[in-house]
């Protein structure tokens, strides 16, 4: 099994971006969603996006953004990937993917195994599905996991990744259980809400890459 891709999401400082890149993260995530403790203004996100080297990918996370906000954010930040993490429809994200010529991901909260069967509606609309725990007050970044066994024998028709409650302590087990080709963490590498810890970032990447 090849080493998984690693996304560190909700980064807000050059120090934590550099730590993520040095540790082997393939994707650097920026959140533009005001209710989140990890929210970045477009100015800050655009500035930090320039810290992402050309051999890695910058991911812009949006949740329930209107068309104007979506277009403006993509134009300002120039992400490699747009990750939708709200109640967006397949038709909408497919249109963004077509018009913006950008890689598109969609987070899907897994409440039950049947959700996996319904995920086929995203085929041809997204480049990757990101399976996460069900949304709560915030659509993601809540530090909660779902039953990874639901994914262990699933025949995926769409490229995918695993999120939700991943930490340095459990990410290797999550990868072994699910075969995830990409893992995504945010709260799992924080010392406080929205505050990334460089040591936890390094530990997470090391555990994922050695799984």
Secondary structure, DSSP 8 states (H G I E B T S, - for coil): ----EEEE-S--SHHHHHHHHHHT-SEEEEE--TTSTTB--HHHHHHHHTTS-TTSEEEEEESS--HHHHHHHHHHH--SEEEE-SS--HHHHHHHHHHHT-EEEEEEE-SSTHHHHHGGGGTTT-SEEEEE----SSSS-S-----THHHHT---SS-EEE-SS--TTTHHHHHHHH--SEEEESGGGEEETTEE-HHHHHHHHHHHHT-
